[in-house]
Amino acid sequence: MIITRGFIGIDVSKHELDIFEGGSNRSYRIANAKDALSSLAVQWKADGAFVVFEATGRYDILLRRTLAAAGIAFARVNPARARDFARAAGFLAKTDRIDARMLAAMAQALSPAPAAEPDGDLEALTLAHKRRDQLVHMRQQERTRRTECDDAVLTSDIEAHLRWLDTRIAQWDEEIRSLLARSQRLSRIARLLRSIPGIGPVAATTLIALMPELGIQQPKQITAMAGLAPFNVDSGQFRGLRRIKGGRKRVRDALYMAAVAAARSHERFRSMYQRLRIRGKPAKVALIAIARKLLVTANAVLRDKTAFQT
């Protein structure tokens, strides 16, 4: 596959970046450091480059910030999607150098949507939300250990840790409220989301932090991103069960709990749940359908900048 000038693929690791430049077909490695990236960014900007790399958590933060500061368009793609493209395009071997070339080919062939401009307030909220989730997960683990523990000393230690976790989670809740209040845009989004039945402060924060595409993408795309879109399993005369798959699990979990609350507290969603159950749908399937409806509603609310109307 010939990759034309202007398409650049980068394989990101903690300490190094493997780079492939289309046109010159040049592969090279640099340090994942500010000085090394800054000098390249000037050249890429002059060439009108489009850069693609896989999402790698904290390891690609410097790359994202440097590209954004230089005004270079880039896309941060799902690693599973990149691997699927590699197999389809015949990139069967896997090394850092090959992955960089594959990502440049993906940029040329698929033209993935460029990433949005970085938002410092949103990044801070995302980190705070992630830390809160980590502490909540720890608390659930400790609660499980307490139920299985019959030693008084260990039980006392677990309960002391649980009290500390409760305090820290409450502090992070306050920090999240402060971050939302500090940003007029995020505060407005939170108010719109909270107007939807079942969506409380945690679900609203999860959607803001982990679904920045809300209000921008089409409903089918949004539900697929969250892993709430039912996919066909058909072949010839066979018609299989539609199943959800993939997507952003944390968003799906938050919307599932919101669906439980909406089905209990709001007539519209309670009626929807009852209709699905009467038609023979299992309880979880009915709740997933409500979760999907809540997400589509959230997308419309943010798109139209109008609170939920009963």
HULIN-V468710 format. One record per helix or strand of 3 or more residues. SS is the DSSP state (h for helix, s for strand). FROM is the first residue (numbers start at 1). TO is the last residue. If there is no record, write none. Layout:
BEGIN
SS|FROM|TO + SS|FROM|TO
END
This chain:
BEGIN
s|7|12 + s|16|21 + s|26|31 + h|34|47 + s|50|54 + h|57|70 + s|73|77 + h|79|89 + h|96|110 + h|120|148 + h|152|182 + h|184|194 + h|201|210 + h|219|225 + h|249|265 + h|267|278 + h|283|304
END
